Amino acid sequence: MAYQYQTVWKQITPELIKELTDFWVRENALPKGAQPARRAEQVVIVMRDDADGSIVAVSSVIARVVPRLRQVLYYYRTFCAEKHRRNNTSIPIMQATQKALRDYNLALPKPEAIGIIVEIESSYINQRYPEAFWPATMFSFIGYSPRGLPVRVHYFTDFKLQPPVRIARGQGAAGNRPGGSAPGRQRRRPN
């Protein structure tokens, strides 16, 4: 199978929101009470089937402070249609996401984030890629989440650390995570 990777970061149109919503509904990927338009605003890359142009996967991010690092990173998520999983798409969509976000931040007077963080939920990916450093995506293992899942970080090339973000007392490991959940997961459901 062949795919196209379309950068849509900060370019979400009403037509794309509808197309993304239809994709998530078709794949039963929207939890009860989800707000598809809000989720669509977080999409960075749309992966399309080359044959018919339909959406088959998306990557999305949320910029958040990582309490243990005291830096703002993008919490990364991806969702791939069941039919297209295990077709060696995780690395190309990740690389397209990294490039889109790096380019976006390079154009800003001050970066919104200096990299990407991901919690790997997929046992398939964890078993297939046990190395501490992933050269294809430049992600490094940095520890385990409170749920016991591997956490990896990629810093954008040539970006400097920002002044440490002040963390409020009592703001533990889940402090600034959306819904108190684990960081930027490789998920079956978009967040």
C-alpha positions in Angstrom: 0.0 0.0 0.0 1.2 3.5 -0.7 0.3 6.6 1.3 0.5 10.4 1.1 1.3 12.5 4.2 -0.5 15.8 4.3 0.5 18.5 6.8 -2.6 20.2 8.2 -1.2 21.7 11.4 -3.0 25.1 12.0 -4.8 24.7 8.7 -7.9 22.9 9.7 -10.9 23.7 7.6 -14.6 22.9 8.2 -14.4 20.4 5.4 -11.4 18.6 7.0 -13.2 18.6 10.4 -16.1 16.7 8.7 -13.7 14.3 6.9 -11.8 13.6 10.2 -15.0 13.2 12.1 -16.3 10.7 9.5 -13.0 8.8 9.7 -13.1 8.6 13.5 -16.8 7.5 13.5 -16.2 4.9 10.8 -13.3 3.5 12.8 -15.3 3.7 16.1 -12.4 5.9 17.5 -14.5 8.5 19.3 -15.1 7.9 23.0 -18.5 8.9 24.4 -18.7 12.7 24.8 -15.7 13.4 22.5 -15.7 16.8 20.7 -14.5 16.0 17.1 -14.0 19.6 16.1 -11.7 20.2 19.1 -9.7 17.0 18.4 -9.4 18.0 14.7 -7.7 21.2 15.8 -4.9 19.1 17.2 -4.2 17.2 14.0 -0.7 17.7 12.5 -0.5 15.1 9.7 -3.3 13.3 7.8 -2.2 10.1 6.1 -4.2 9.2 3.0 -4.5 6.1 1.0 -2.8 6.8 -2.3 -5.4 4.7 -4.2 -8.5 6.6 -3.2 -7.4 9.6 -1.1 -9.3 8.5 2.0 -7.9 9.3 5.5 -6.4 6.2 7.0 -4.4 7.7 9.9 -3.7 10.9 11.7 -1.2 12.3 14.1 -2.1 14.9 16.7 -0.4 16.8 19.5 -1.1 19.0 22.5 1.6 21.4 23.8 2.0 20.9 27.5 4.6 21.3 30.2 6.4 18.1 31.1 6.7 18.4 34.9 9.8 16.2 35.2 11.6 18.1 32.4 10.1 21.6 33.2 9.9 22.2 29.4 7.0 22.5 27.0 6.8 19.5 24.6 4.2 18.3 22.3 2.3 15.2 23.6 2.0 13.0 20.6 -0.8 10.7 19.6 -1.6 8.8 16.5 -4.5 6.8 15.3 -4.4 4.4 12.3 -7.4 2.6 10.8 -7.4 -1.1 11.6 -7.0 -2.1 8.0 -3.8 -0.1 7.6 -2.0 -1.1 10.8 1.3 -2.8 10.6 2.0 -1.5 7.1 5.2 0.3 8.3 3.4 3.6 8.6 4.4 4.6 12.2 7.8 5.9 11.3 6.8 7.9 8.2 3.9 9.6 10.0 6.2 10.4 12.9 8.9 11.8 10.7 6.3 13.9 8.8 5.0 15.2 12.2 8.5 16.0 13.5 9.3 18.0 10.3 6.0 19.9 10.4 6.3 20.8 14.0 10.0 21.8 13.8 9.3 24.0 10.8 6.3 25.6 12.5 8.4 26.4 15.6 11.3 27.7 13.6 9.0 30.3 12.1 7.9 31.6 15.6 9.8 34.3 17.5 9.9 32.0 20.5 9.2 28.2 20.1 5.9 26.9 21.4 7.6 23.6 22.2 11.1 22.3 21.9 10.3 18.7 21.0 7.8 15.8 21.2 7.1 13.3 24.0 5.3 10.0 23.5 4.2 7.2 25.7 4.2 4.0 23.7 1.0 1.9 24.5 1.5 -0.5 21.6 3.0 -3.8 22.8 3.8 -4.5 19.2 6.0 -1.4 18.9 7.6 -1.9 22.3 8.5 -5.5 21.4 9.7 -4.7 17.8 11.8 -1.6 18.8 13.4 -2.2 22.3 16.4 0.0 21.6 17.0 2.9 24.0 17.5 5.2 20.9 15.5 5.1 17.7 17.8 6.5 14.9 14.9 6.7 12.3 12.9 9.1 14.5 15.6 10.4 16.9 13.6 9.4 19.9 15.3 8.5 23.2 13.9 6.5 26.0 13.6 8.6 29.2 11.8 6.3 31.6 8.4 4.8 32.3 5.0 6.5 32.8 3.0 6.0 36.0 1.2 3.3 34.0 4.5 1.5 33.5 4.7 2.2 29.8 7.9 3.4 28.0 8.2 7.2 27.5 10.4 8.6 24.7 11.4 12.2 23.8 12.6 13.8 20.6 14.1 17.3 20.7 14.0 19.4 17.6 17.5 19.8 16.1 19.2 23.0 17.0 16.6 24.1 19.6 17.8 25.4 22.9 16.3 24.6 26.3 13.9 27.2 27.4 13.9 28.7 31.0 12.6 26.1 33.3 8.8 26.3 33.7 7.9 26.8 37.4 5.9 23.8 38.7 3.2 24.4 41.3 3.5 22.4 44.6 1.5 19.2 44.4 1.7 19.1 40.7 3.1 15.6 40.3 4.0 13.4 37.4 0.5 13.8 35.9 0.3 17.6 36.6 -0.2 19.2 33.2 -1.3 16.2 31.3 -4.6 16.3 29.6 -7.1 14.8 32.0 -4.2 13.8 34.3 -3.4 11.0 31.8 0.0 9.8 30.6 2.0 11.8 28.2 1.6 11.8 24.4 0.6 8.2 23.8 0.8 6.0 20.8 -2.9 5.1 21.0 -5.6 3.2 19.3 -8.0 6.1 20.0 -7.3 9.8 19.2 -7.3 12.1 22.1 
